[in-house]
Amino acid sequence: MSTQELLVGGWTKYHTLTPEDQKIFDEAIKGYVGVHYVPYEVSTQLVNGTNYRFKCRASLITGSPVWETMAGIYCPIEGKPHVDSIIRI
Protein backbone atom coordinates (compact mmCIF):
# COMPACT_ATOMS: atom_id res chain seq x y z
CA MET A 1 0.00 0.00 0.00
CA SER A 2 1.14 3.53 -0.69
CA THR A 3 1.42 6.25 1.94
CA GLN A 4 -1.74 7.88 0.53
CA GLU A 5 -3.72 4.68 1.07
CA LEU A 6 -2.66 4.55 4.73
CA LEU A 7 -3.30 8.23 5.48
CA VAL A 8 -5.87 8.57 8.25
CA GLY A 9 -8.72 10.80 7.05
CA GLY A 10 -7.74 10.56 3.38
CA TRP A 11 -9.73 8.64 0.76
CA THR A 12 -8.08 5.83 -1.18
CA LYS A 13 -8.29 5.62 -4.96
CA TYR A 14 -11.26 3.65 -6.26
CA HIS A 15 -10.51 -0.03 -6.69
CA THR A 16 -12.37 -3.27 -7.34
CA LEU A 17 -14.06 -4.77 -4.31
CA THR A 18 -12.33 -7.28 -2.09
CA PRO A 19 -14.39 -10.06 -0.51
CA GLU A 20 -14.33 -8.03 2.76
CA ASP A 21 -15.64 -4.91 0.95
CA GLN A 22 -18.47 -6.99 -0.54
CA LYS A 23 -19.31 -8.40 2.90
CA ILE A 24 -19.53 -4.87 4.39
CA PHE A 25 -21.76 -3.74 1.50
CA ASP A 26 -24.05 -6.76 1.76
CA GLU A 27 -24.47 -6.39 5.52
CA ALA A 28 -25.23 -2.65 5.30
CA ILE A 29 -27.68 -2.89 2.37
CA LYS A 30 -29.55 -5.89 3.81
CA GLY A 31 -33.24 -5.08 4.12
CA TYR A 32 -33.32 -2.43 1.37
CA VAL A 33 -36.14 -3.30 -1.03
CA GLY A 34 -37.34 -2.06 -4.40
CA VAL A 35 -33.92 -1.34 -5.92
CA HIS A 36 -31.12 -3.82 -6.63
CA TYR A 37 -27.58 -2.45 -6.08
CA VAL A 38 -24.47 -4.03 -7.60
CA PRO A 39 -21.24 -2.42 -6.37
CA TYR A 40 -18.27 -2.44 -8.75
CA GLU A 41 -15.73 -0.03 -7.21
CA VAL A 42 -15.01 1.29 -3.72
CA SER A 43 -12.98 3.99 -2.02
CA THR A 44 -12.33 3.96 1.72
CA GLN A 45 -11.50 6.50 4.39
CA LEU A 46 -10.03 5.49 7.74
CA VAL A 47 -11.61 7.46 10.58
CA ASN A 48 -12.98 6.19 13.90
CA GLY A 49 -14.06 3.16 11.90
CA THR A 50 -14.15 3.17 8.09
CA ASN A 51 -16.18 5.17 5.59
CA TYR A 52 -16.89 3.51 2.26
CA ARG A 53 -18.00 5.03 -1.05
CA PHE A 54 -19.35 2.28 -3.28
CA LYS A 55 -19.97 3.01 -6.96
CA CYS A 56 -22.96 0.86 -7.91
CA ARG A 57 -25.19 -0.01 -10.78
CA ALA A 58 -28.77 0.23 -9.58
CA SER A 59 -31.94 -1.08 -11.12
CA LEU A 60 -35.53 -1.68 -10.20
CA ILE A 61 -36.36 -5.22 -9.26
CA THR A 62 -37.72 -5.60 -12.81
CA GLY A 63 -34.15 -5.10 -14.10
CA SER A 64 -34.71 -1.92 -16.07
CA PRO A 65 -33.75 0.89 -16.23
CA VAL A 66 -30.17 0.87 -14.88
CA TRP A 67 -28.47 3.93 -13.38
CA GLU A 68 -25.29 4.73 -11.45
CA THR A 69 -25.32 5.44 -7.71
CA MET A 70 -22.88 6.21 -4.93
CA ALA A 71 -23.62 4.40 -1.68
CA GLY A 72 -22.00 5.84 1.43
CA ILE A 73 -21.55 3.26 4.16
CA TYR A 74 -20.00 3.68 7.61
CA CYS A 75 -18.52 0.71 9.42
CA PRO A 76 -17.75 1.47 13.08
CA ILE A 77 -14.88 -0.22 14.90
CA GLU A 78 -17.49 -2.10 16.92
CA GLY A 79 -20.97 -2.70 15.60
CA LYS A 80 -22.63 -3.20 12.25
CA PRO A 81 -22.05 -1.20 9.06
CA HIS A 82 -24.91 1.02 7.95
CA VAL A 83 -25.86 3.11 4.93
CA ASP A 84 -25.33 6.86 5.37
CA SER A 85 -26.50 7.90 1.91
CA ILE A 86 -27.35 6.70 -1.57
CA ILE A 87 -27.19 9.27 -4.34
CA ARG A 88 -27.68 9.03 -8.08
CA ILE A 89 -24.57 9.98 -10.08
Contact map, one row per residue, 1 for C-alpha under 8 A:
11101100000000000000000000000000000000000000000000000000000000000000000000000000000000000
11111100000000000000000000000000000000000000000000000000000000000000000000000000000000000
11111110000000000000000000000000000000000000000000000000000000000000000000000000000000000
01111110010100000000000000000000000000000000000000000000000000000000000000000000000000000
11111110011110000000000000000000000000000000000000000000000000000000000000000000000000000
11111111010000000000000000000000000000000000000000000000000000000000000000000000000000000
00111111111000000000000000000000000000000000010000000000000000000000000000000000000000000
00000111110000000000000000000000000000000000111000000000000000000000000000000000000000000
00000011111000000000000000000000000000000000111000000000000000000000000000000000000000000
00011111111100000000000000000000000000000000110000000000000000000000000000000000000000000
00001010111110000000000000000000000000000011110000000000000000000000000000000000000000000
00011000011111000000000000000000000000000011100000000000000000000000000000000000000000000
00001000001111100000000000000000000000000011000000000000000000000000000000000000000000000
00000000000111110000000000000000000000001110000000000000000000000000000000000000000000000
00000000000011111000000000000000000000001110000000000000000000000000000000000000000000000
00000000000001111100000000000000000000011100000000000000000000000000000000000000000000000
00000000000000111111110000000000000000111100000000000000000000000000000000000000000000000
00000000000000011111110000000000000000000000000000000000000000000000000000000000000000000
00000000000000001111111000000000000000000000000000000000000000000000000000000000000000000
00000000000000001111111100000000000000000000000000000000000000000000000000000000000000000
00000000000000001111111110000000000000000100000000000000000000000000000000000000000000000
00000000000000001111111111000000000000100000000000000000000000000000000000000000000000000
00000000000000000011111111100000000000000000000000000000000000000000000000000000000000000
00000000000000000001111111110000000000000000000000000000000000000000000000100000100000000
00000000000000000000111111111000000000100000000000000000000000000000000010000000100000000
00000000000000000000011111111100000000000000000000000000000000000000000000000000000000000
00000000000000000000001111111100000000000000000000000000000000000000000000000001110000000
00000000000000000000000111111100000000000000000000000000000000000000000010000001111000000
00000000000000000000000011111111000000000000000000000000000000000000000000000000011000000
00000000000000000000000001111111000000000000000000000000000000000000000000000000000000000
00000000000000000000000000001111100000000000000000000000000000000000000000000000000000000
00000000000000000000000000001111111000000000000000000000000000000000000000000000000000000
00000000000000000000000000000011111100000000000000000000000000000000000000000000000000000
00000000000000000000000000000001111100000000000000000000000110000000000000000000000000000
00000000000000000000000000000001111110000000000000000000011110000000000000000000000000000
00000000000000000000000000000000111111000000000000000000011110000000000000000000000000000
00000000000000000000000000000000001111100000000000000001111000000000000000000000000000000
00000000000000000000000000000000000111110000000000000001110000000000000000000000000000000
00000000000000001000010010000000000011111100000000000111100000000000000000000000000000000
00000000000000011000000000000000000001111100000000000111100000000000000000000000000000000
00000000000001111000000000000000000000111110000000000111000000000000000000000000000000000
00000000000001111000100000000000000000111111000000011110000000000000000000000000000000000
00000000001111100000000000000000000000001111100000011100000000000000000000000000000000000
00000000001110000000000000000000000000000111110001111000000000000000000000000000000000000
00000001111100000000000000000000000000000011111001110000000000000000000000000000000000000
00000011111000000000000000000000000000000001111111100000000000000000000000000000000000000
00000001100000000000000000000000000000000000111111100000000000000000000000000000000000000
00000000000000000000000000000000000000000000011111000000000000000000000000011000000000000
00000000000000000000000000000000000000000000011111100000000000000000000001111000000000000
00000000000000000000000000000000000000000001111111110000000000000000000001111000000000000
00000000000000000000000000000000000000000001111011111000000000000000000111100000000000000
00000000000000000000000000000000000000000111100001111100000000000000001111100000000000000
00000000000000000000000000000000000000000111000000111110000000000000011110000000000000000
00000000000000000000000000000000000000111110000000011111000000000000011110000000000000000
00000000000000000000000000000000000000111100000000001111100000000001111000000000000000000
00000000000000000000000000000000000011111000000000000111110000000001111000000000000000000
00000000000000000000000000000000000011110000000000000011111000000111100000000000000000000
00000000000000000000000000000000001111000000000000000001111100000111100000000000000000000
00000000000000000000000000000000001110000000000000000000111111111110000000000000000000000
00000000000000000000000000000000011100000000000000000000011111111100000000000000000000000
00000000000000000000000000000000011100000000000000000000001111110000000000000000000000000
00000000000000000000000000000000000000000000000000000000001111110000000000000000000000000
00000000000000000000000000000000000000000000000000000000001111111100000000000000000000000
00000000000000000000000000000000000000000000000000000000001111111100000000000000000000000
00000000000000000000000000000000000000000000000000000000001100111110000000000000000000000
00000000000000000000000000000000000000000000000000000000111100111111000000000000000000000
00000000000000000000000000000000000000000000000000000000111000001111100000000000000000011
00000000000000000000000000000000000000000000000000000011110000000111110000000000000000011
00000000000000000000000000000000000000000000000000000011110000000011111000000000000001111
00000000000000000000000000000000000000000000000000001111000000000001111100000000000011111
00000000000000000000000000000000000000000000000000011111000000000000111110000000001111100
00000000000000000000000000000000000000000000000000111100000000000000011111000000001111000
00000000000000000000000010010000000000000000000000111100000000000000001111100000111110000
00000000000000000000000000000000000000000000000011110000000000000000000111110000111100000
00000000000000000000000100000000000000000000000011110000000000000000000011111011110000000
00000000000000000000000000000000000000000000000111000000000000000000000001111111100000000
00000000000000000000000000000000000000000000000111000000000000000000000000111110000000000
00000000000000000000000000000000000000000000000000000000000000000000000000011111000000000
00000000000000000000000000000000000000000000000000000000000000000000000000111111100000000
00000000000000000000000000110000000000000000000000000000000000000000000000110111110000000
00000000000000000000000110110000000000000000000000000000000000000000000011110011111000000
00000000000000000000000000111000000000000000000000000000000000000000000011100001111100000
00000000000000000000000000011000000000000000000000000000000000000000001111000000111111000
00000000000000000000000000000000000000000000000000000000000000000000001111000000011111000
00000000000000000000000000000000000000000000000000000000000000000000011110000000001111100
00000000000000000000000000000000000000000000000000000000000000000000111100000000001111110
00000000000000000000000000000000000000000000000000000000000000000000111000000000000011111
00000000000000000000000000000000000000000000000000000000000000000011110000000000000001111
00000000000000000000000000000000000000000000000000000000000000000011110000000000000000111
